[in-house]
Amino acid sequence: MSQPSTAGPATSGPLADEDEAREALRRLRTEIGRAVVGQDAVVTGLVIALLCRGHVLLEGVPGVAKTLLVRAFAAALDLDTKRLQFTPDLMPGDVTGSLIFDPRTAAFTFREGPVFTNLLLADEINRTPPKTQSALLEVMEERQVSVEGVARPLPTPFVVAATQNPIEYEGTYPLPEAQLDRFLLKLAVPLPSREEELGVLRAHHRGFDPSDLAAAGVRPVTNAADLAAARRAVGQVRVSEEVFGYIVDLCRATRMSPALSLGASPRGTTALLNTAKAWGWLAGRDYVTPDDVKSVTRATLRHRVRLRPEAELEGVTADGVLDAVLGTVPTPR
């Protein structure tokens, strides 16, 4: 995922609060850049997830600043944030909260878990067993926690930003398919280029401390009101029938790919629509183009498809299959 291009016709007569919200979200990149060198594409994905009321999964090898990225993102938002370190001994109640007996009242009271926040950093989510991972299913889909038949709604907005190491690394568990499908985007966090790595060294040489983002100058640049205005604007982005058809054809093509045993579900179709609308809005337009759809296809669908074992043995990747689908499905004019 690259950055949205601002080329093309602008929205006619945009509201002032919409423009201010868009500019505030664009400033996030500058603030995060005070702590993280490069990774603009990942930052754009985090913004899109925020706009679409979705969750995001960041995958990369250890040491590429996945956690620092999300922490800097949280610091640049004027929203409540909590961090949960996923470990092999983490229990479901440690995630969602649980009933605690109060001897003073001789009654059980609910103690909220860390999910009761606006932005939850789920660090190294695939280092905890599937039983604990499944505690997030209701949280991510319905944005509530049910304990003893009582549903407790989570704050609004609520976004899970999870990090994980590649599943072939020791001590990791594959995420259940039902949970993977609840992530709006899966973003690959690559190793930095040579110039970016030099920038990291220079920053540390000057005394940069990753644990002290305030000292690095990261400040909140947007708030809940900006986010609400931005979400309303994204909801009003226009989509033509041709683009609707293009999105459906892309997802249906994944289900017919000989390299895949599982293609994108209808939830993937709606996710692709929403991310394309957010991409177009960030570019300053009030409509979606086929290029918007192409720009977000990899990040939106790569975790919703499953390769056949024989395809994996041949070195085929999910991104490679999606690129082939994009190359074969006709693009509407």
Number of C-alpha atoms within 10 A of each C-alpha: 18 13 15 19 13 13 9 9 11 14 14 9 6 13 12 10 14 20 16 15 22 21 15 19 25 17 16 24 22 15 21 28 20 17 26 23 18 18 22 17 16 25 24 21 27 24 21 26 23 24 27 20 15 24 23 26 25 24 20 18 16 14 10 16 20 26 21 17 23 25 22 26 25 24 22 24 22 15 18 15 19 17 18 18 14 23 17 15 11 17 17 16 16 18 22 22 19 19 14 11 13 11 8 6 8 8 10 12 12 13 14 17 17 19 29 24 21 20 27 22 24 23 21 21 27 25 24 21 20 16 12 22 22 15 18 21 19 15 22 20 14 11 20 21 24 14 14 7 7 9 11 15 13 17 15 15 18 24 26 23 27 25 26 24 22 16 16 9 11 9 13 19 20 17 19 14 12 11 17 18 23 22 25 29 31 25 23 20 18 14 15 16 10 9 11 15 14 12 16 17 12 12 17 11 9 8 10 17 13 16 10 11 19 13 14 19 15 22 20 18 18 21 15 14 12 19 21 16 19 25 19 12 22 25 15 12 18 15 16 12 8 13 20 15 12 19 24 16 17 23 24 18 18 25 17 13 16 12 21 22 15 16 22 22 17 12 13 26 19 16 24 26 22 24 27 30 30 31 28 24 30 24 21 21 23 22 22 21 19 18 17 23 24 19 18 25 26 23 22 28 26 22 23 24 25 19 19 14 12 11 15 14 10 8 8 16 17 20 16 13 20 22 14 14 19 19 10 11 15 11 17 11 7
